[in-house]
Amino acid sequence: MAASYDRRASRWDRVLGLDAGRRWVCERAHGDVLELGVGTGLSLPHYPPEVRLTCIDATSEMLAVAQQRATELGVIADFRVGDAQALDVDSASVDTVIFTLSLCTIPMPARAIGEAWRVLRPDGRLLLIEHVRSPNAVIRTGQRLLDPLFRRLEADNLFREPLEHVRRLGFRVEELERSACGIVERLRATKP
């Protein structure tokens, strides 16, 4: 999917305003930052220059595109192939963990959010943007009809609710916004 990902993503960016959401998330990052599921690096232009950025993705093909984008932007980052559900990162070693539209494709999002909890320092930030189940019944019906197709073609789940996992773990939710008829969720939470 690496070769065509940006083209497909740009359509959804226009319809749902996803790039503004990436900016919202990344501008709130500070310190040692870990982005899980960086994909092709569409979030890279939005990071503050002072962060120390590590980017993890499950595939080397996606990371190659992200590394090229970082080079073109002059963004310094450490790129690693890895599994967001089982991170090779020390506990309590990161100031900010970010998910930008990646929890929809991670097989076990609760485990990935649990790993974010583990690697965050006390008072560390969890920041995410994700498309979620709409609270609007009509839109939710459309999502229900499209979900099997999205899962099959793109391994993309339309009914994920990361907020449930965030709260269950004990994160303190400090900012929560929904847009695009409730389909897009932005969240800032802190590990107590």
N, C-alpha and C positions, 0 to 999 in steps of 0.2 A: 503493500500500500504506500510505501514511502514516495515513489515516483509521482503518484497522482494525488497524494493526500492534500497538499496545499490548494490545488484546484478545487477539489470537492469541499474543503473547509471554507473556502472563500464564499461559496454560495450561502452556507449557513451563517457565516460572519455577517453578511449583508442583511439577511432576513431576521436574525435574532440579536444582532449587535454584540457578538461574542468577543470581538477584538477589544471593544470598550471594557468588557468584563475582564479580559486578560490584563489590561492596563490597570484596572481597579485593584486586582489582586497583587500584581507585581509591584506597584508603587507602595504597597504597605509592607513589603519585605524589608528586613534589616539583618545585619550581621552575617553569620554563616547560614546560607540558604541552600535548601535541598529541594529541587523540583522533581517530583515523581511522575513519570510518564511524559517527559518533555516532548516526545514526538519529533516533529521536524523543527522545533524551536520557534514556533510562532509567538511565543511569549517573550523571547529574548530582547526585542527592542524596548520593552517596557520596564526593565529592571533599573533601579538606581545604580549609578556607577560604583558606589562604595561597597556594595554587597560582595561577599565571597561565595560564588555560585558553583554548586555541583548539580549536574543534570543526569538523571537516570532514566533509561528507557529499556524495554525488553528486547528491542531489536537493534542490531548494529546498522541496518539500513536506514532506519529513522535517525539514529544518532549521527550518521555521516552527513545527512542533510542539515541537521541542527548545527553540527560543527562548522560546516561551510557557511551557514547563515551567521554564526558567531564571528567567524573570521571577517566576513564582509561588513559586519556592524562594529567590529573592534571590541566585542564583548569577550572578556576573559572568563572562562569557565572550565571546570573539570567534567568531562563527559565519560559516563560509565554504563556499560551494559549491566542490567540488574533486574531483579524482581522486586517490585514495590511491596509484595506480600512477605518477603523474607530479605530484608536489607542487610547488606554487608557494611553497616555503619554502626559505630559505637553508640551505646545508649547515652542519652543526655549530652549529645555533642553538637546539636544544631539549634540555632536561634529561630529559624523559620522553615516550615515545610509547606510546600505549595503543590496543589493539584490543579492543573488547568485543563478541564475537559478530558480527564483520563480515567476517572473512577467509573465511567460508563463502560469501559472496556476491560478493566481489571477484573479477573474472574471472581475474586473474593474481596470486595471493597471494604468490608469490616476488618479484615486482616490487614489491609494496606493502611487504613486509618489507625489501627492498633500499632502498626510499625511507626507511623508518624508520632504517636504518643510516646513510644519507647525512645526514639532518637531525639526528641525535643528536650531541651533544658527546661527547668522550672521557669515559668513565665514566658516560655517560647510560644510563637504564633503558628497557628494552622490557618492557612488561607486557601480558599478554593473557589472555583467557578465550575458549575456543572449544569447540564440540562437534566431536569428532574420531572417527575410525574406532575402534571398540571392539576391545580385545584378546580379548574373549570371542567365540568362533566363532559361538555361537547368536545373540547380539545383532548381530554383524557381518552375519550372513545376513539378519536383519530389516532392517538398514540398507541392505543391497544391494538388497532388494526395494522399499524405500521411496524410495531415492535418485532414480530417474527421475521419480517423482511430485513430490518436493520441488524438484528442479531445474526442472521444467516450471512448477509453480504459484508458486514463491517464489524461483526462482533460487538455491536453497539447496543447497549440496553437503555431503553427509553424510560424505564420505571424505577430507576435507582433513587434512593432517598438518603444521601450521605448524612444529613442532619441527624437522623435517628442514631447512627453509629457514633457521631461526634458527641451527642448528649449522653449516650450510654456509657462512654468511656470516662466522662467527667470533665470534658473541656468546658470552659466558661465561654459561651457564645456572646460576643460583644457587638458584632454587626451582622445583620442578616437582611439581604435584599432579594426580592424576586422581580423579574421583568419578563417581557415577551409572553404576556398572558399567563404568567406563573411558571413557565417552562424553564427559565434560566434562574439559577440561584447563586448568589455570591455570599461568601461567609468568611468572617474573621473570628477566630476563637483562640483562647489562651489556655495553655496547660497550667493549672494551679501549682 
